Amino acid sequence: MLSLRWRRLVLKVGSALISPTANGCSTRYLLSIARFISECRAKGIEVVLVSSGSVAAGKSAIAFSHQPLPINIKQAMAAVGQTDMMAAWKHLFDFRCAQILLTHDDLANRRRYLNIDNTLRTLLSNQILPIINENDTVATAELKVGDNDNLAAMVAILVDADALIICSDIDGLYTANPKTHVDATFIPLVEKITADIYAMAGASHHSIGTGGMVTKLQAAEKATKQGVDTLIINGQKAASFDCLLAGQATGTLFQRQQDRISAKKHWLFHSLKTAGSIVLDNGATNAVQQKGASLLAKGVMSCQGQFDKGDAVWLCNEAGEQLAKGISQYSAIELQLIKGQHSQDIERILGFCPSEVVVHRDDIALR
C-alpha cells in the first residue's frame, strides 16, 4: 500500500495526454487528471503542474505539414498553443492558476533559480496552482530535446516536493517497449536506477512529444537522489489516479535515496551546462574524490574546451572518466599556463591571482 501522505507533489503531463491526436488540445485524458489535482488540494496536498503540449495545441494554426518541424515553426506553434493549453487547464478548475514559462538558463542562473523558488512558494501559499512549461518560443536547445521530464524533476527539487508523478501513455517501466515487444515485463518497483534500468528504455513514439522513457528515467534519477519519490503512471487511465487517491500502488515507483546532496551542488550538477573539462592527476583525483578537497593548479594535467572563469567544467581522471562537475576560477587559456604549477607561482605566471584554487571544494559536485 502507498501512503499518500505527501505534503507537496509535482505532476508532469506530456503532449500525448494534452493532445492525443497531436493537433490541438483535448480534455479526453485531462478530466481525470484535473480531478486528481482537485482531490489532492482538498486533502491539503500542494500541487505543481508541469505541462507539455503548447506545440501540439498550436499546430493547427500554422500551415506546415512537413516533418520534422523546423525550429521556427515549432516556436510559432508554441506561441499560439500556450494560450490554448492554459485555457484548457483553467476551464477544468474552479480555482486560480498561474502560468510560469522557464528555460534552462533560468535554472542555471543561481539568482533566477532562487527567484523562481520564491515565486512558486508564494503561489502555493496562496492556494494558486502553478502551471509550468518550457518557454518553447525562445528555448531552442530545450525545444529540440523536449525535456519537460527533467524540468519537472528540477522543479520538484526546487520546491522541496515529496513526490514527482510523471504521467505517461503506458503503465510504467517495462523490460522493453510493450508497444513493440509482447513479452515485455512490467516493473512495479525500482530501488536504484542503474545502467541496466536505462537499457530497458525506448524512444518516444509520439509525433509531437520528443521525450521518451529515457528522459523519464533521467528525471527519476535526479529526483530520487534528492529524496523525492518518483512515480511513472499511465495518465490515460482514470483508474491510475483513483489508485493513488486510495493509497494503492500503481505504475512504477522509483524509491527515493537516503543520501542527499546539498541544494547548491544539485543545482550545479544538474542545471549547469559544461563548457569544457579538466584532467586531474592521480593525486588530485584522490584529494577531490576521497578527501573533499579543492582542485589546485598543481593537480591539473590538461584541459579541453574554450571555457571562461565561472563556467562549469567536468573534472576527469587520467583515463578521461568524468568524476565531478565544478565551477572553474580560471579560463581555459589561463589554466593552460598555470597547470602543474604551485599556487604561489600563479601571480608570477599570469600577473594576477584571483584564486589560489582552480575549483573550490564548495563548487564541486561529485558524480
C-alpha positions as CSV (number, residue, x, y, z in Angstrom):
1,M,0.0,0.0,0.0
2,L,1.2,3.5,-0.8
3,S,0.9,6.1,2.0
4,L,-0.5,9.2,0.4
5,R,0.9,11.5,3.0
6,W,2.6,13.8,0.6
7,R,2.8,17.4,1.6
8,R,3.7,18.6,-1.9
9,L,3.9,16.9,-5.2
10,V,4.8,17.8,-8.8
11,L,2.7,16.3,-11.5
12,K,4.1,16.2,-15.1
13,V,1.7,15.8,-18.0
14,G,3.1,15.2,-21.5
15,S,2.0,16.2,-25.0
16,A,0.4,12.7,-25.7
17,L,-2.1,13.4,-23.0
18,I,-2.7,17.1,-23.8
19,S,-3.1,16.4,-27.5
20,P,-3.7,12.7,-28.3
21,T,-4.0,13.5,-32.0
22,A,-1.1,15.9,-31.9
23,N,-3.4,18.6,-33.3
24,G,-5.0,20.8,-30.7
25,C,-5.9,20.4,-27.0
26,S,-8.3,17.7,-25.9
27,T,-10.0,17.0,-22.5
28,R,-10.1,13.3,-23.2
29,Y,-7.5,12.5,-20.6
30,L,-7.3,15.8,-18.8
31,L,-10.6,15.4,-16.9
32,S,-9.3,12.6,-14.6
33,I,-6.0,14.4,-14.2
34,A,-7.8,17.6,-13.1
35,R,-10.0,15.7,-10.7
36,F,-6.9,14.2,-9.1
37,I,-5.3,17.6,-8.7
38,S,-8.5,18.9,-7.1
39,E,-8.8,15.9,-4.8
40,C,-5.2,16.4,-3.7
41,R,-5.7,20.0,-2.9
42,A,-8.8,19.1,-0.9
43,K,-6.6,16.7,1.1
44,G,-4.2,19.6,1.8
45,I,-1.6,18.4,-0.7
46,E,0.0,21.2,-2.6
47,V,0.4,20.5,-6.4
48,V,2.7,22.0,-9.0
49,L,1.7,21.0,-12.6
50,V,4.4,20.8,-15.3
51,S,2.5,20.6,-18.6
52,S,3.9,20.0,-22.1
53,G,1.6,20.5,-25.1
54,S,2.0,24.0,-26.4
55,V,3.4,22.9,-29.8
56,A,0.7,20.3,-30.3
57,A,-2.0,22.8,-29.2
58,G,-0.9,25.4,-31.7
59,K,-0.2,23.0,-34.6
60,S,-3.5,23.7,-36.5
61,A,-2.8,27.5,-36.5
62,I,0.4,27.2,-38.6
63,A,0.1,25.8,-42.2
64,F,3.1,23.5,-42.3
65,S,2.9,19.7,-42.9
66,H,6.4,18.6,-43.5
67,Q,8.4,16.6,-40.9
68,P,10.5,17.2,-38.9
69,L,9.2,20.6,-38.0
70,P,11.8,23.4,-38.3
71,I,12.6,25.2,-35.0
72,N,10.9,28.5,-36.1
73,I,7.7,26.6,-37.0
74,K,7.7,24.9,-33.6
75,Q,8.2,28.1,-31.8
76,A,5.4,29.8,-33.7
77,M,3.1,26.9,-32.9
78,A,4.2,27.1,-29.2
79,A,3.4,30.8,-29.1
80,V,-0.2,30.1,-30.3
81,G,-0.7,26.9,-28.4
82,Q,0.5,28.1,-25.0
83,T,-2.6,30.2,-24.5
84,D,-4.9,27.4,-25.7
85,M,-3.2,25.0,-23.4
86,M,-3.6,27.3,-20.4
87,A,-7.2,27.9,-21.3
88,A,-7.9,24.2,-21.4
89,W,-6.4,23.7,-18.0
90,K,-8.2,26.8,-16.5
91,H,-11.5,25.5,-17.8
92,L,-11.1,22.4,-15.7
93,F,-10.6,24.1,-12.4
94,D,-12.6,26.3,-10.1
95,F,-9.6,27.9,-8.5
96,R,-6.9,30.2,-9.8
97,C,-4.0,29.1,-12.0
98,A,-0.7,30.7,-12.7
99,Q,1.5,30.4,-15.8
100,I,5.3,30.1,-15.5
101,L,7.5,29.7,-18.5
102,L,11.1,28.6,-17.9
103,T,14.2,28.0,-19.9
104,H,17.4,26.1,-19.0
105,D,19.1,29.4,-18.5
106,D,16.6,30.4,-15.8
107,L,17.5,27.3,-13.8
108,A,21.2,27.6,-14.5
109,N,21.3,31.2,-13.1
110,R,21.5,31.0,-9.3
111,R,19.7,34.3,-8.7
112,R,16.9,33.5,-11.1
113,Y,16.7,30.0,-9.7
114,L,16.0,31.4,-6.3
115,N,13.5,33.9,-7.6
116,I,11.6,31.1,-9.3
117,D,11.6,29.2,-5.9
118,N,10.2,32.3,-4.1
119,T,7.5,32.8,-6.8
120,L,6.4,29.2,-6.6
121,R,6.2,29.1,-2.9
122,T,4.2,32.4,-2.8
123,L,1.7,30.9,-5.3
124,L,1.3,27.7,-3.3
125,S,0.9,29.6,-0.1
126,N,-2.0,31.5,-1.7
127,Q,-3.6,28.2,-3.0
128,I,-2.8,29.0,-6.6
129,L,-2.0,26.2,-9.0
130,P,1.3,26.9,-10.8
131,I,1.4,25.5,-14.3
132,I,4.9,25.3,-15.7
133,N,6.2,24.7,-19.2
134,E,9.4,25.3,-21.0
135,N,9.4,28.7,-22.8
136,D,9.4,27.0,-26.1
137,T,9.2,30.2,-28.1
138,V,12.7,31.1,-27.1
139,A,14.4,28.0,-25.7
140,T,15.8,26.4,-28.9
141,A,18.0,23.8,-27.3
142,E,15.3,22.7,-24.8
143,L,12.7,22.6,-27.6
144,K,14.9,20.2,-29.5
145,V,15.4,17.9,-26.5
146,G,11.8,18.1,-25.3
147,D,13.0,17.8,-21.7
148,N,9.9,18.6,-19.6
149,D,10.5,15.3,-17.7
150,N,13.8,16.7,-16.4
151,L,12.3,20.1,-15.9
152,A,9.7,18.5,-13.7
153,A,12.4,16.8,-11.6
154,M,14.3,20.1,-11.2
155,V,11.0,21.8,-10.2
156,A,10.3,19.0,-7.7
157,I,13.7,19.5,-6.1
158,L,13.4,23.3,-6.3
159,V,10.1,23.4,-4.3
160,D,11.2,20.6,-1.9
161,A,8.4,18.2,-3.1
162,D,7.8,14.8,-1.5
163,A,6.8,13.2,-4.8
164,L,7.2,13.5,-8.6
165,I,4.4,11.9,-10.6
166,I,5.2,11.6,-14.3
167,C,2.1,10.8,-16.4
168,S,2.9,8.6,-19.5
169,D,0.8,6.7,-22.0
170,I,1.9,3.3,-20.7
171,D,1.6,1.8,-17.2
172,G,5.2,2.4,-16.2
173,L,8.6,0.9,-16.8
174,Y,8.8,-2.4,-18.7
175,T,11.8,-4.6,-19.5
176,A,11.3,-3.5,-23.1
177,N,8.9,-1.2,-25.0
178,P,5.5,-3.0,-24.5
179,K,4.1,-1.5,-27.7
180,T,6.7,-3.4,-29.8
181,H,7.6,-6.3,-27.5
182,V,4.7,-8.5,-26.5
183,D,6.9,-10.3,-24.0
184,A,7.9,-7.2,-22.1
185,T,7.5,-7.5,-18.3
186,F,6.2,-4.7,-16.1
187,I,8.4,-3.5,-13.3
188,P,6.5,-2.1,-10.3
189,L,9.4,-1.0,-8.1
190,V,12.9,0.3,-8.8
191,E,15.1,0.7,-5.8
192,K,18.0,2.3,-7.7
193,I,18.4,3.4,-11.3
194,T,21.4,1.6,-12.9
195,A,22.7,1.1,-16.4
196,D,20.6,-2.0,-16.7
197,I,17.5,0.1,-16.0
198,Y,18.4,2.6,-18.7
199,A,18.9,-0.3,-21.1
200,M,15.2,-1.1,-20.9
201,A,14.1,2.4,-22.1
202,G,12.9,3.2,-25.6
203,A,12.4,6.3,-27.6
204,S,9.3,8.4,-27.9
205,H,6.7,7.3,-30.4
206,H,4.5,10.4,-30.2
207,S,4.7,12.7,-33.2
208,I,5.0,15.9,-31.2
209,G,6.4,14.9,-27.9
210,T,10.2,14.2,-28.2
211,G,10.8,12.8,-24.7
212,G,10.6,9.1,-24.1
213,M,11.3,6.6,-21.3
214,V,14.9,7.7,-21.2
215,T,14.1,11.3,-20.1
216,K,11.7,9.9,-17.6
217,L,14.4,7.7,-16.1
218,Q,16.8,10.7,-16.1
219,A,14.1,12.7,-14.2
220,A,13.6,9.9,-11.8
221,E,17.3,9.6,-11.1
222,K,17.6,13.3,-10.4
223,A,14.6,13.4,-8.1
224,T,15.3,10.2,-6.2
225,K,18.9,11.3,-5.5
226,Q,17.5,14.4,-3.8
227,G,15.0,12.4,-1.7
228,V,11.9,12.7,-3.9
229,D,9.8,9.6,-4.5
230,T,9.1,9.3,-8.3
231,L,6.2,7.5,-10.0
232,I,5.6,6.8,-13.7
233,I,1.9,6.1,-14.2
234,N,-0.5,5.7,-17.1
235,G,-2.1,9.1,-17.4
236,Q,-4.6,7.8,-19.9
237,K,-6.3,5.6,-17.3
238,A,-8.5,7.3,-14.7
239,A,-8.0,4.2,-12.5
240,S,-4.4,5.3,-12.1
241,F,-5.4,8.4,-10.2
242,D,-8.1,6.6,-8.3
243,C,-5.5,4.1,-7.0
244,L,-3.2,6.9,-5.9
245,L,-6.1,8.7,-4.0
246,A,-6.9,5.4,-2.4
247,G,-3.3,4.8,-1.3
248,Q,-2.9,1.9,-3.6
249,A,0.2,1.1,-5.7
250,T,0.1,2.0,-9.4
251,G,2.7,2.5,-12.1
252,T,6.4,2.1,-11.4
253,L,7.7,3.6,-8.1
254,F,11.3,4.7,-8.0
255,Q,12.3,4.9,-4.4
256,R,14.0,8.0,-3.1
257,Q,17.6,7.5,-2.0
258,Q,18.6,8.1,1.6
259,D,21.8,10.0,0.8
260,R,21.2,13.6,-0.4
261,I,23.4,16.3,-1.7
262,S,23.1,20.0,-1.0
263,A,20.7,22.1,-3.0
264,K,23.6,24.1,-4.4
265,K,25.5,21.1,-5.5
266,H,22.4,19.5,-7.0
267,W,21.8,22.8,-8.9
268,L,25.4,22.8,-10.0
269,F,25.4,19.2,-11.2
270,H,22.0,19.0,-12.9
271,S,21.3,22.6,-14.1
272,L,24.6,23.9,-15.3
273,K,25.9,23.0,-18.7
274,T,29.6,22.3,-19.0
275,A,31.8,24.3,-21.3
276,G,34.9,22.0,-21.1
277,S,36.8,19.6,-19.0
278,I,39.9,19.5,-16.7
279,V,42.0,16.3,-16.4
280,L,43.4,15.7,-12.9
281,D,46.5,13.7,-12.0
282,N,46.1,10.7,-9.6
283,G,46.9,12.8,-6.5
284,A,44.3,15.4,-7.3
285,T,41.8,12.8,-8.2
286,N,42.2,11.2,-4.8
287,A,42.1,14.5,-3.0
288,V,38.9,15.6,-4.7
289,Q,37.1,12.3,-4.5
290,Q,38.2,10.9,-1.2
291,K,39.1,14.0,0.9
292,G,36.6,16.6,-0.4
293,A,39.5,18.9,-1.3
294,S,39.6,21.8,-3.7
295,L,41.4,21.4,-7.0
296,L,44.8,23.1,-7.2
297,A,46.7,24.1,-10.3
298,K,49.4,21.6,-9.3
299,G,47.0,18.7,-9.8
300,V,45.9,19.8,-13.3
301,M,47.3,17.8,-16.2
302,S,45.4,19.4,-19.1
303,C,42.1,20.9,-20.1
304,Q,39.8,20.8,-23.1
305,G,37.2,23.3,-24.4
306,Q,37.0,27.1,-24.5
307,F,35.7,27.9,-21.1
308,D,35.9,31.1,-19.1
309,K,36.1,31.9,-15.4
310,G,32.8,31.0,-13.8
311,D,31.9,28.3,-16.3
312,A,31.0,24.7,-15.3
313,V,33.5,22.0,-16.3
314,W,33.9,18.3,-15.9
315,L,36.7,17.1,-13.7
316,C,38.1,13.9,-15.1
317,N,40.8,11.4,-14.1
318,E,43.8,10.4,-16.2
319,A,41.6,7.8,-18.0
320,G,39.2,10.5,-19.1
321,E,36.4,9.4,-16.8
322,Q,34.1,12.2,-15.5
323,L,34.4,12.3,-11.7
324,A,32.6,15.5,-10.9
325,K,31.3,18.8,-12.1
326,G,32.8,22.1,-10.9
327,I,33.0,25.8,-11.5
328,S,36.4,26.9,-12.7
329,Q,38.0,30.0,-11.2
330,Y,40.2,30.3,-14.4
331,S,39.7,30.3,-18.1
332,A,41.0,27.6,-20.3
333,I,43.7,29.9,-21.7
334,E,44.9,30.8,-18.1
335,L,44.7,27.2,-17.0
336,Q,47.0,26.1,-19.8
337,L,49.6,28.4,-18.5
338,I,49.4,27.5,-14.8
339,K,48.6,23.8,-15.0
340,G,51.1,21.7,-12.8
341,Q,52.3,24.8,-11.0
342,H,52.2,25.6,-7.3
343,S,49.6,28.1,-6.2
344,Q,52.2,30.6,-5.0
345,D,53.5,30.8,-8.6
346,I,50.2,31.8,-10.3
347,E,50.7,35.5,-9.8
348,R,54.2,35.4,-11.3
349,I,53.0,33.5,-14.4
350,L,49.7,35.3,-15.0
351,G,50.4,38.7,-13.4
352,F,47.4,38.2,-11.1
353,C,46.0,35.6,-8.8
354,P,42.2,35.8,-8.3
355,S,42.1,32.5,-6.5
356,E,44.6,30.0,-5.0
357,V,42.5,27.1,-6.2
358,V,41.3,26.2,-9.7
359,V,37.9,24.8,-8.4
360,H,36.9,25.3,-4.8
361,R,35.5,22.3,-3.0
362,D,32.2,24.1,-2.3
363,D,31.8,24.4,-6.1
364,I,32.4,20.6,-6.8
365,A,29.6,18.1,-7.1
366,L,30.8,14.5,-7.4
367,R,29.1,12.1,-9.7
